[in-house]
Amino acid sequence: MNLDTPIEYLKGVGQQKAELLKKELGVYTFNDLLQHFPFRYVDRTRFYKIREVSADMPSVQVIGRVLSKEIIGEKQSRRLVAQLKDDTGVLELVWFQGIRWADKLVQPGAVFIVFGKPTEFNGRFSISHPELELYNPSAVKQGNLTLQPVYNSTEKLKQSFLDTKSLQRLQASALEIVGRSIQETIPDYLRSKHRLLNKADAIQQIHFPQNPNSLEAARHRLKFEELFFIQLKLLRNKLLRTGKFRGLLFGQVGEKFNAFYSDKLPFDLTNAQKKVLKEIRQDTQKGIQMNRLLQGDVGSGKTVVALMSMLLAIDNGFQTCMMAPTEILAKQHYASLEKMMGQGFINMALLCGSTPKKERRIIHQALQDGSLNILVGTHALIEDEVQFKNLGLAVIDEQHRFGVEQRAKLWRKNSVPPHVLVMTATPIPRTLAMTLYGDLDISVINELPAGRKPIKTIHLFESQRLRMFGFMRQEIAKGRQVYIVYPLIKESEKLDLLYLEAGIEAISREFPLPQYRISIVHGKLKAADKDFEMQRFVKGETQIMVATTVIEVGVNVPNASVMIIENAERFGLSQLHQLRGRVGRGAEQSYCVLMSGNKLSREARIRLQTMVKTNDGFEISETDLQLRGPGNIEGTQQSGVLDLKLADLAHDQHILQEARDAVIRIFEDDPELNTDKNVLLKEYFLRKTPAISWNKIS
């Protein structure tokens, strides 16, 4: 037997349990089982005195003498209760099942080692269905003084007697059979330099640690390995791209760029914008393909940087495109670019799913003959019939909403891959960016344009709603407009939320016609109705927009100065920050009001406090990562990169940096991994990712 042996051949599994393990846990082989790591450990390394016991302890181990026992109640309420005493107090032991067995075992005067979860009722502590072991004072080792692994299981597995105890036994059996055949993946020189356990010992200690120190050493080794090979793949791809992919040369800053900068730029560029433009300019002069991620908060001026980059491409004889994830956002970008440049400055078109066939034919022809300079659109841009004459730069907005294959289709629109500028208004924590986009060069715009005032954020409870209405009237009286966002369209039986329809009724009563007018927008509206309502608000014909989160992106109304978010405790930090970014787009002071119920969970309270405390999207994203973990941050679930079993990007930043630095040093010395000391790395990398050629970008 070896690591690749099917799991059904492990003693105690068999065909029926094997099918369950495959379906429920993805465990097909011995190796898969050993990669199913414990999610926590029960500490049985010490004994507690009864007076030290508290209800918030996950488990406790004590030694005591049984004082007495009795069976109480009848039928369903029947239970066995025993009194356990040490020199500091008394603890109750309770059995609701297996009463006959427990009654036979537990005899007054006997001394037991007792283990279980303590609970408190009326000031008395008890343990239900404890683990028991007769105390032997002459034994060298008392009890089970170990860190016991606890494994994720499921109801179906438990029904087939595959609970955490059973999984412990299976892990022990697997390790006994194949533990010695676990192959090393990290060369000796690297393990020595970074003080890493060997792989076999790490696997043994992660499942059955001798002590807390050996557990920590095992976890560190396996986390380092996970993050190391992610960085090896990402940085290898970057090395291939910069070394093997020829890039289009933008050799000059020409007429269109200079004319826009001198005559049409609506505001002075911030230092951050200038820095990013300089980085893009340098990238496009190297003769290698640019792949740059541009991060910046809503309203930080990413679009003008993208436009000036596109003008740079146009001045050098190339076409450009900008792809957005939704039609609303694509139209918003098109209108924004047109407003900045003015009509007739550049030949530009919009291509979306709703574009009529006649217009499509005109656009396709203009692309092929080279007369169309900028094409803005949605996924429609990557359709096969969309053929550019010479695409030089592709700008992708909110790129996490596009799959890898969709982005790759843009690459294939030109014989020489175009330069790629990826934009996101979702600030990405540094560790997440290094892991998701480690093969990209990263630019950050961390300044707001001159004249923009930070948005003031306040948190109000339901009992303060009248104060919120009064504030709305004040702002509307100044000529401003207000957003009110709800999380649901219709009432949910599961969630006690203010829902959109009830909200509209309440707002209509407080802000009646003809003095006030309201727009209503939600995802169930037809596209034409949604556009009509949005345009009424954009033109200032309505003062209040009541909406669901469809306005998170794609609405730019500088006159809107108030964003009210109902049931704000139900939104994630990233979404709250995006919604807040809908206001603060003009010169006037803007406000975000977070409305919530009176009862808040700890996490909800932290989210709302964070929003009130800061407007810094990167600080918010770091808090979001701490609260939710990387798998839940918008867009990262589909990446595939974050299939992490042990490493936690919120807490293992130092390990990630250590692993990335190690990979950088390796590639500096041995980019092809051809030296003897790195052969192991190359072999493991190719074995782990067989579909990827070492000489071809993934």
N, C-alpha and C positions, 0 to 999 in steps of 0.2 A: 504493500500500500504506500501511496505517496500523497503529496498535497493536492493533486488533481483527481484523486480517487472520489467517485460519486459518494455523496453523503449517506446513501442507503446502505452502504457496506460498513458503516460504523456500528459497532455493537450497541444495541439499545434503540436503533432508529428503524430500520426496515423500510419497505416500500411506502406504506401508508403515511408514516410520520415524515418520511423524506418529501413526499408531495406537499405536505403542509409547510415544512421548513422552506421549500422552494417558493411556494406561493406567498407565505406570510413574511418571510425574512430575506428572501433572495439568496438562500443558502443552498448551493448545488454541490459543493465539494468540501473536502476537509479544510482546504484553505479558506473558503468562504466562511466556514464556521469559526475558524481562528481569527478572522477579520471582523467577526461580530463581537465588538468589545463591550465590556461592562459600562453602564452609564453612571453607576455609582458603586460605592463599597460600604458594607456594614462593618463598622469598627468594633471588633471584638478583642482588641489588644489590651483592654483594661477592665477592671471591675469597679463598679460604683457602689457607694454606700446608699442605703435607701433614702436618707435625708437629702442626698444630692439629686434625686430623681425629680424631673420636671416634665410637664405635659408637652413642651415644645421639642423634647428630644426625639429624634427619629427612631432610636432604639436604645436599649440600656441592658447591661449585664451585671447581675448582682449575685452574691452568695448569701443564702439564708436558711433558717431552720423552719420547717412547717410546724406551726403552733396548733392549728385545728383545721377541720374541713367540714363542709355540710352541703347536702343537695337541697336547693331551694326551688320552690314553684313546681308546677305540673305541666305536662304536655309541652306546648310550644315555648312556654316561659321557663321550662326546667333548666337548671344550670348547677354546676359544681363550683363552689367558692372555697378557696383555701387561704389561710392567713400565713404569710411568710415574714419572718422576723430576723433582723440582724441587730447589732449593738447600737443602731441609730434610729430604728423605726420599724414600722409594719407596712407591708405591701400586700394587696389582694391579688390572687391568681384566679382567673375565671375561665370556665369551659362551658360553651353552649352545645358543642358537638363532641363526640368521642368521650362522653361522660364516663362510661363504664371503664374504658381503658385508663383514663386519668384517675378515677377513684381507686383503681387497683394499684397504680404507681405511686400516688401521692399519699404517704402515710405520715401522721403526726410524729415529730421527733427526727424525721429524716432531713438531711442537709442537701440542698440542691444548688447547682449553678443554673440560674434562670436568665433567659434572654427573650426580649420582645419589645413591643412598642407601648410605652406607658400612656395612660389617659387619666384624667382627673374628673371626679364627680363628688360634689359636696365636700371638697377639701380632702378627699381620700384618693390615693393613687392605686391603679390596678393595671394588670397586664392580661389581656385576653389571649387564650391559646398560646402560652409561652413555649419556647423550646426548653426542655429540661435535661439535665445531666446530673446523676448522683455525684456528690462531692467526695473525692478520695483524698484525704489530707496527706497521705504518704506518696501520692503521685508527684513526679518531677514536674510535669506540665499539667496545669489545671485548665480544664475547659478548652474551647476552640479559640485560642488567642491568635486570631488572624484578621486580615482585612478580607471579608467575604465579598466576592463579586456579585453584583445584581445586574441581570440582563433584561433588556426589553423583550417582552413577550406579547402575545395577543390573546384575546378571549378564545379563539379557535385553537390556538396552541395549548392553552391551559386546559381546555376541555379534553385534549388528547394527552394530558399528563406531561406537557412540555412547558412547565413553569420555570422560574429562574433556578430552582434547585436542580431540576432535570438538565437544564442547559449547562449548569456547573459540571455535572457529571459527564456530559458529552464532551465538554471542553477538555476536562482532565483526561478522558480516554483518547481523544484526538492528539493531544500533546504527547501522551505516552507512546503513541504509535508513530507519529510523523514529526515530533518536535525536533529531533536531531537532523531532519532533512530540510529544515527551513534555511533557505539560501540567503547569504548576505547580499545586500543591494548597494551598500555604500563602501567605497574602498577604505582600506585600513588607515591611510594617511589622513583622510577626512574625519574618520571616526576618532582618531587620536587627537587631531587638532581641535575638534568640537566636543571632545569628551563624551562620546556617544556609546551606549551599550551596543553589543552586537545584536543582530536581528533576532536570533533564536532566543537569547536571554530576555530581550525586550518583550517578545510575544509571551514567554512563560510568565514574566513578572506582571504584565498587564492583566493577565487572567487570575494569577494566584500570587500576589505580591507577598514577599517575606515580611516587609515592614513598609511604613510610609515613604521612606527614602528610596527603596528599590522601586516602589510604584511610581514615584516622581521621575526617577531616571528612565523608566520604561516609557512613560508618557512623553517625556521630552524627546527621546529618540524617535518615537513613531510620529510625533507631530512634525519634527524636523524633516523626516523623510517625506511626509505628505507634501509639505510646503516646498521642499527642495526640488522635487520632481515636477511640480507645477511650474516653478520658476525656470527649471531647465528647459521645459517645453516652450514657455513664453519667450524666454530670452534667445533660445535657438531660432525660433521663428523670426524674431527681430533681426538676428544676425544674418539669417538667410535673406530677408527682405532687403536689408541695407547692403548686403554683399552681392546678391544675385539679381535683384530686380532693378533693371534700368528705369530711371525716372525721367519724366519730361522736364526740360529746362525752361524756366521762366527767367530769361536773361535780362529783361529790361523792365523798368517802371515807366509805363507809357502814358499816352494821351488821356485815356478814360480814367485811369487811376488818379492822375494829377488834377484833371478837371473836377472830379468828384471831391477830392481832398480840398481843393482851393475854393470851389464855388458852391458845393451842394451839401457838404458835411453839416448836419444840423446842430452840432455841438462840438466842443473841443474833445479830442480823445483823452481818456484817462491814461495815466502812466502804465497801468496794467494792460490796456488795449494796445498801446504802442509796443509794449514788450512782446505780446503775442504776435502782432503783425511782423515784428522783426524776426521772431522764431520761424514763422511761416515763410518769410522771404528767404531766410537762410536755407530752410529745408528744400525749397524749390530751385535752389541754385546748385545743389550738390550732385545732380545727375542720378539720384536714387529716389525711389518712390516715397513720398511723404505719407505717413500714417499718424495723424496727430489727434489727440482727444482734447477738446476745448471745454473746460468746466467753468461755469459761472452762474451765479444766482439769476433768477428771473429779474429782468430789468438792468442787468449789468452791462449790456451792450454787445452781446455775442453776435447778433444779426449784422451789425455794421461791420464787425471784423470779418464775418463770412462774406459780406458783399464786397469789401475792399480786396479780399483774397480772390474773389471771382473776377473782379475787374483786372487784377494783376494777370490772371490767366488769359482773359480776353485780349489784353494788350499784347500778349505774346502769341496770339493767333489761335487760341484754343476756345472750345465751348465749355460751358459749366452747367451743373445741375444742383438742385437742392431738394432732397427727399425728406418728407415729414410723415409721421405715422398716421395722421388723420386728415380728412379733407378740410376740416375746420382750421387746423393748424397750417396746412399748405396754403389755403386761401389767405390766412393771416400773414404768412411770410410774403406772399405775392403782393398783397396790398402794402405791406411795410416797405418792401424793396421799391415798389413803384412810387410811394410817397417820398422816399429819400432821394431817388434819382430824378423823378419827374418823367413825364411821358416823352418818348422819342429819344431819350438818352442812350438806351440800350434796347436791342430787340429781345423781348422777354415774353414767355408764354406760360400758361398754367395748364397742367395735365392731371386730371383726377378721374376717378371712376365715373363721375357724372358728366364728363366732357362729351358733348355730342360728336357723332361720327364724322360729320362734316369738318368740325374744328380739328378733330384728331388728324384727319388726312392732311390738312394744311400744316399742322405742327410737325408731323412726320416728314413731310417734304422739306420744310425749312431746316429741320435737324440734319437731314441727309445732304442738303446742298450747302450747309454751313452758315446760312444767313441768320439762324436763331442762336443768340449768344447765351441766354440763360433759360433753362427749363426748370420750373418749380412744380412739384407734384407729390403724389403719394406713391404707393406700390406700383401704380401704373407706369412709373418711369422704368421699371425693370422688365416690362413685358418685352417679348422677343421682337415685336414689330417696331419698337422704339430703337432706332439706329442713329447714332451720332456720326458726324463726319470726323470730328477730332476732339473727343472729350478729354479735357485736361485736368479738371478738378471736380470732384463730387463732394458735396456737403451733405452730411446725414444728421438730421436733428432728432433728439431723443432716441439715440441709436439703440438703447436697450430694448426698444419695442420691435426691432427688426431681428430676424434670425440670421445666422452666419451665411446661409446659402443666398438669402436675399441681398446681403451686402456684396457677396462674391459676384453676383450677376452684374452689379455696377462695374466691378473691375473688368469684366469681360466686354464692356461696351467700347473698348479701345484696344488696339493691338499692343500698345504699351500701356500698362495699367495706369489710370489717372491718379493724381494725388488725392488723398482722402482726408477730409476734415470732419471729424465726428464731434457733434455738440451735445451737451446735456445741461439742462437747468436743474437736474437733481444732483446736488453736491455729493460727491462720493468720498467716503472716508479714505484716508491715505492707504491704509492696509488693504481695503477692498479694491481700490484702483490698482495697486501693485499686483493683485491677484487676478482680477478680471481683465485688466487692460495693461498687463505688464509688458506686452509686446508693442505698445503704442508709446509715442512721446506725449507727455501730458503738459498742457498749458492751463493756467488758472487766471480768470479775471476776478479779482477779489476787491474791486472798488466799484462804487456806484458812480454814474455820470454826475458831473457838477450840477448843482441845483436840486438834486433828488434828496428828499429828507427821509430819514429812517422811519419806518412805519411804527406807530405806537400800538402796542398790543395790551389788551386788558382781559381779565378773566372774570366773568359774572356768573352767578348762580341763578337758577330758575326764579328764586325769590326776588331777584333784582331786575326782572324783565321790564317793569315800568320805567326804570332808569334807562334801559336800552332803547325803548320807544322814544323817550324824551331826547336822547342823543341823536337818534335818527332824524327827528323833526328839526333839530338845530342844524344839522349838516345839510338837509334838503333845503332849508330856508336860505342857506348860503349859496344855493345853486348847485350843490353837489349831488351825486348819485350813490345808491347803496346796493350792495349785493347781500342776499340772504341765502345761505346754502344749507340744504338738508341732506341727511344721509340716505333717506329712503323716499320712494314715490308713494307707496301705499303702506298702511299700517301692518306691521309684522306682529304675529301672535307671540313670537319668541322674544322680541326686543321691545321694551317699553320706551319707544322713541316718539318724539314729535315728528310727524311725517308731513310730507310736502302738502298734501291736500288740506289737512287741518291747519297747517301753517298759513296757507293762502287765505283761508277763512279768517283767521285771527288778524293777519296783516290788513286784509280788506276792511275789517271793522275799524282798526286803528287809523288807517290811512284811506279814507273813503274818496270816491269820485265826487266832484270833478277836480278837487284840489290836488289829488295824487293819482298817478297812473302807474300800473304794475305790469311788468313783463314776466312771463312764466316759461321756463325752459327746463326740459328734462329729457332723458334718453329715449322715452317712449314716443316722443313727438316725431312726426315725419320731418325729413331734412328741410323741406321748404318752409314748414311752420316754425321750425327751430331758427332758421336763418331770419325769417320775418321778425320773430320776437327779439332776436339778438340785435338786428339792425335798428329796431325801434329804440332799444336801450343805447346803442352806439350813437344814434343821432340825437339823443337827449329827449326823445318824445315820451319816455317813461323815466320815472325817478328811482324806481325800485325794481331790481331783478330777483325774483324768487326762483331758485334753481337747485338741481342736484349737482353732483360733482362734474357734470359735462363741461362746466366752465373752468375746470382746473387748468386747461391749456386752451389757447386759441382765442382769447378775448382780450382786447387792448382798448380800454376806455380811460384815457387820462383824467376825465372829469369824475370818475368814480373814486370816492375817497374813503368809503367804509365797507369793510368785509365783515359780515356777521356769520359765524359758523355755529349752527345749532347742533346740540349733542356733540360738542367738540371732543368729548372724551372717547367717542367711538371712532375717531379718525387716527391714523398713524401720523407720526411726526412729519414724515416726508410729504404727505398729502396736505397736512395743515400748512406747511411752509409754502407749498405750491399754490394753495388757495389764497394765502395771504399775499402772494406775489401778483395777484390780479389787481391790487390797488397800489398806490405809491408810484404811479406812472406819470404823474404831472408834478407841477412845482408846489402844489398845496400840500399841507400836512394830511397824511392819511392814517387810518385807524383800522385795527383788526380786533373784533370783539368775539371772544370765545365763550359761548353759552354752554353751561353744563348742568347736570343734575347735582344734587347736594352730596350724594354718596359716590365717592371716587375710589377706584383701586389705587394702589401705590404707583403702578406704572402710569395710569392715566394722570395722576397728580404730577408726576415727574414730567410727563409730556407737556402739560399745560404750563407748568412753571418754566420749562425750558423755552417755550414760545414767548412767554411774557418777558423773560430775561434777555433774550438775544434775537437779533435779526441775521446773525451770521449762519449761513446755510451749512458751512463746513462743521461748525460747532454742533449744530442741530443734527447733522448726519452722524457725527461721532456718538452722540447720545442715543440716536436711533439704533445704531449698530450695537451699542451696549445693551439696550432694552430688548431688541428683537432678534439679534443675530443676523449673519449675512444672508442666510437662506430666505429670509422674508423681506429683505430690502428690495424695493421695486425693480423688477426686471432680472434679478440675479438668479432666480430659480432655474431659468431656462439655459443658463450659461454652460452648464456641464462642468465648468471649472471648479465649482464649489461643492463637489461631491466629497466633502471632507468628513472623515469618520471620527477624528479626534481633535484636530486643530480648530481653534476658535479665533477668528480674526479680531474679535473685540478684545480678547485678552492675551493673545499670543503674538502681539506685534513684534516683540523683541526676537522671537524665534523666526518669524517671517523675514525680518531684516537680516538676521544672521544667515538664513538659507539663501536669500537673494544675493548677499555680498559674496557668499561662497561660490555661487554659480558664476557671478561676474568675473571673479578671479580665475576660475577654471577656464572660461572662454577666452580671457585675455591671454592665457598661456598656451591653450590647446583648443582652438575653436572647433576642430573636427573630432575631438576626443580620440585621437589616434595613439596617444602614448600608452605605454603598458599600464601605468597607474590608473588610467581612466577607462580602460576597456570594459571593466565591470559596469560602469555607468552607462556606456553606450549600449551594451548588451541588454541591460535591464530596461532602458528607455525604449528600445525597439521591441522588446518582448511585451512591455506594458501597452504600447501603442502600435500594434502591428500594421495598422492601416496607413501609418505615416512613414513615408520614406525619409531617411536622414537627409537626403539632398533635395527635398521638396517641401515647400511651406504647407502647413496643415490648413 
